[in-house]
Amino acid sequence: MRLRHTAALLLLPLLAAAGCGSGAAPGADAAPPAASSPASAAAAPSSGAPDRPSDATSMICNPYFRQELAGALGTDITQPLAPTWEKRVYSCEYHYAGASMTLSVKELPDAATALAQYDGLRGSAGAVTDLNGLGEAAYKRADGTTVVRKDSFVLTVDVAKLPETFGTPPRSRADVAVMTATTVMICWQEHSS
């Protein structure tokens, strides 16, 4: 049973991510905005905080990614996304019936600064479980929230406001966080090629 659950968890993001870089989302009239990879965005010269997030970062709150995530979770949001960009952190809250999940990306000037940021978050998170094969480093907190470091970015999928099980079919909120983070990583990888 556990093997089937793990296999399903791994396959869903792959299926959901198939549309990340494949043009317009089903039913959409316009093509999705071009997205840059985290690596190419990190390579761009930076003087202070940029006035807007990179295309790779803003992908976490765009309508195409929202549709992919809704398909993977088997449920859609109940309120429009309202992204914010403040102090190099881009975030949006996915509101569901009686629950919510927040996705955020912290853009750092370089990979070394991202590593320091990630290590600081990990050090203050209490007991964590390392997640191998997700980004360059990743961990899961006790509440299921997943944090991933990739290039000069730190992605957080905060599921603390989700019930213990969520989605259709029902999954643990920790599995929802890992699946969401995996989908982001796959989309970023698709856009880097």
Backbone torsions as a table, in degrees:
resi	resn	phi	psi	omega
1	MET	NA	-45.5	-179.1
2	ARG	-62.8	-38.0	179.3
3	LEU	-63.3	-44.1	177.7
4	ARG	-62.2	-41.7	179.7
5	HIS	-61.7	-45.2	179.9
6	THR	-64.9	-43.6	179.1
7	ALA	-62.0	-43.0	178.9
8	ALA	-64.0	-40.3	179.4
9	LEU	-62.7	-38.3	-179.4
10	LEU	-75.0	-34.6	-178.1
11	LEU	-76.4	-34.3	-177.2
12	LEU	-58.5	-46.1	178.6
13	PRO	-63.1	-34.5	178.8
14	LEU	-64.3	-42.6	178.0
15	LEU	-67.7	-42.5	-179.1
16	ALA	-65.9	-36.3	-175.6
17	ALA	-77.2	-9.5	-176.7
18	ALA	-55.6	-28.8	-179.0
19	GLY	-92.7	-2.1	-175.8
20	CYS	-56.0	-41.3	-177.3
21	GLY	-121.4	22.8	-171.8
22	SER	-106.6	36.0	178.0
23	GLY	86.2	-154.2	-174.9
24	ALA	-67.6	145.4	175.9
25	ALA	-70.5	156.1	179.5
26	PRO	-52.9	129.2	178.4
27	GLY	84.2	-4.2	-178.9
28	ALA	-88.3	145.3	-179.8
29	ASP	-89.3	-28.8	-175.6
30	ALA	-108.7	152.5	175.7
31	ALA	-71.6	150.3	179.5
32	PRO	-68.0	155.4	178.3
33	PRO	-63.6	147.5	177.2
34	ALA	-64.3	141.9	-179.7
35	ALA	-121.4	140.1	175.3
36	SER	-96.0	161.2	179.4
37	SER	-79.7	158.0	174.2
38	PRO	-56.9	-36.6	-178.4
39	ALA	-65.8	-45.3	-178.6
40	SER	-71.0	-33.4	177.0
41	ALA	-67.0	-36.9	-179.5
42	ALA	-70.0	-28.0	-177.3
43	ALA	-77.0	-17.5	-179.0
44	ALA	-66.8	139.5	179.1
45	PRO	-62.8	144.6	-176.9
46	SER	-136.1	130.6	172.9
47	SER	-120.0	99.5	-177.2
48	GLY	76.1	-165.4	-178.4
49	ALA	-77.4	133.2	176.4
50	PRO	-67.2	158.0	-178.2
51	ASP	-81.9	-8.9	176.3
52	ARG	-152.4	157.5	179.1
53	PRO	-71.7	158.5	175.2
54	SER	-65.5	163.7	177.3
55	ASP	-61.3	-39.0	179.5
56	ALA	-61.8	-43.7	179.7
57	THR	-65.6	-46.6	-175.5
58	SER	-67.5	-14.1	177.7
59	MET	-57.7	-31.0	-175.3
60	ILE	-65.0	-16.9	-178.4
61	CYS	-120.4	10.6	-177.8
62	ASN	-85.9	160.4	-174.9
63	PRO	-62.5	-30.6	-178.3
64	TYR	-70.7	-43.8	177.2
65	PHE	-66.0	-40.1	178.1
66	ARG	-57.0	-43.3	179.1
67	GLN	-64.9	-41.4	178.4
68	GLU	-62.6	-43.2	-179.7
69	LEU	-66.4	-40.7	177.8
70	ALA	-60.3	-40.7	177.8
71	GLY	-64.8	-40.5	-179.4
72	ALA	-69.3	-38.4	-177.2
73	LEU	-86.0	-17.6	-178.1
74	GLY	76.0	17.8	177.7
75	THR	-155.7	151.0	-177.6
76	ASP	-116.0	166.2	-179.4
77	ILE	-69.4	157.6	179.8
78	THR	-104.9	-8.6	178.3
79	GLN	-135.6	150.7	176.6
80	PRO	-62.0	149.1	175.4
81	LEU	-69.9	142.5	178.9
82	ALA	-130.3	79.0	-175.9
83	PRO	-63.6	150.0	174.2
84	THR	-126.9	152.6	177.7
85	TRP	-135.2	107.6	-177.5
86	GLU	-148.6	130.1	178.3
87	LYS	52.8	45.2	176.8
88	ARG	67.5	17.5	176.8
89	VAL	-117.1	122.9	176.0
90	TYR	-105.9	129.1	-177.7
91	SER	-148.8	159.5	172.3
92	CYS	-153.8	149.5	179.8
93	GLU	-104.2	126.5	176.2
94	TYR	-90.7	106.7	-179.1
95	HIS	-90.3	128.2	176.2
96	TYR	-120.3	172.0	178.6
97	ALA	-59.1	108.8	177.2
98	GLY	71.1	14.9	-177.1
99	ALA	-156.9	167.4	174.3
100	SER	-156.5	161.3	178.5
101	MET	-139.5	136.4	-179.5
102	THR	-112.2	128.5	173.5
103	LEU	-106.3	135.0	176.5
104	SER	-145.3	149.1	175.1
105	VAL	-128.8	126.5	173.0
106	LYS	-97.3	121.3	176.7
107	GLU	-93.4	124.6	179.1
108	LEU	-111.1	159.8	-176.3
109	PRO	-63.9	-28.5	-178.2
110	ASP	-158.6	172.9	-176.7
111	ALA	-64.9	-35.3	-179.9
112	ALA	-65.1	-40.1	177.8
113	THR	-68.2	-37.1	176.8
114	ALA	-64.1	-40.0	178.0
115	LEU	-61.9	-44.0	178.9
116	ALA	-63.5	-41.9	178.3
117	GLN	-62.0	-48.2	-179.7
118	TYR	-60.2	-47.7	-179.4
119	ASP	-61.6	-37.9	177.5
120	GLY	-64.6	-44.1	177.8
121	LEU	-63.5	-43.4	-179.0
122	ARG	-63.9	-41.8	-179.1
123	GLY	-64.7	-28.4	-178.6
124	SER	-97.9	3.5	-173.9
125	ALA	-87.2	-5.7	-175.5
126	GLY	78.2	-149.3	-179.4
127	ALA	-67.9	128.2	179.5
128	VAL	-131.9	162.1	174.5
129	THR	-117.5	123.6	177.7
130	ASP	-67.3	143.6	177.5
131	LEU	-117.4	107.0	-178.6
132	ASN	-79.4	143.8	174.9
133	GLY	83.6	9.8	-179.8
134	LEU	-117.2	111.6	-175.8
135	GLY	63.0	-151.4	176.2
136	GLU	-89.5	-23.5	175.6
137	ALA	-163.9	146.8	-179.9
138	ALA	-157.2	153.4	174.2
139	TYR	-147.8	163.7	178.5
140	LYS	-120.9	130.5	176.6
141	ARG	-81.3	170.5	-178.7
142	ALA	-59.3	-31.8	-179.8
143	ASP	-83.3	2.2	179.2
144	GLY	97.7	-16.0	179.8
145	THR	-56.5	137.0	-178.4
146	THR	-113.5	136.8	177.8
147	VAL	-124.6	130.7	-176.4
148	VAL	-129.7	136.6	173.5
149	ARG	-107.0	130.7	177.4
150	LYS	-145.0	118.6	-178.9
151	ASP	55.0	-121.9	-179.4
152	SER	-103.9	29.2	-176.7
153	PHE	-124.3	146.0	171.5
154	VAL	-125.9	114.5	-179.8
155	LEU	-96.2	134.0	173.4
156	THR	-123.7	128.4	173.9
157	VAL	-112.9	98.1	-174.9
158	ASP	-91.5	111.2	-177.2
159	VAL	-110.0	16.2	-176.9
160	ALA	-60.1	-25.6	-179.1
161	LYS	-96.2	10.5	173.1
162	LEU	-93.1	152.9	173.9
163	PRO	-67.5	169.5	-178.9
164	GLU	-55.4	-38.1	173.3
165	THR	-122.8	145.3	-173.4
166	PHE	-153.1	149.5	173.2
167	GLY	95.3	177.9	178.5
168	THR	-132.2	109.4	1.1
169	PRO	-71.3	159.7	-178.3
170	PRO	-63.7	136.5	176.3
171	ARG	-132.0	156.9	174.2
172	SER	-64.6	151.8	179.7
173	ARG	-63.3	-30.3	176.0
174	ALA	-63.7	-41.1	177.3
175	ASP	-66.0	-36.6	176.7
176	VAL	-61.5	-43.0	-179.7
177	ALA	-64.5	-45.9	-179.8
178	VAL	-65.2	-42.0	178.8
179	MET	-62.4	-42.7	179.2
180	THR	-64.6	-46.5	179.3
181	ALA	-62.8	-39.9	178.0
182	THR	-62.8	-41.2	178.6
183	THR	-62.6	-41.7	176.4
184	VAL	-61.2	-46.5	-178.9
185	MET	-61.6	-41.3	178.7
186	ILE	-63.9	-43.3	179.0
187	CYS	-63.1	-43.8	178.2
188	TRP	-61.5	-40.9	179.6
189	GLN	-64.5	-42.7	178.4
190	GLU	-58.9	-38.4	-176.6
191	HIS	-82.2	-9.6	179.3
192	SER	-89.3	-10.7	-178.6
193	SER	-96.4	NA	NA
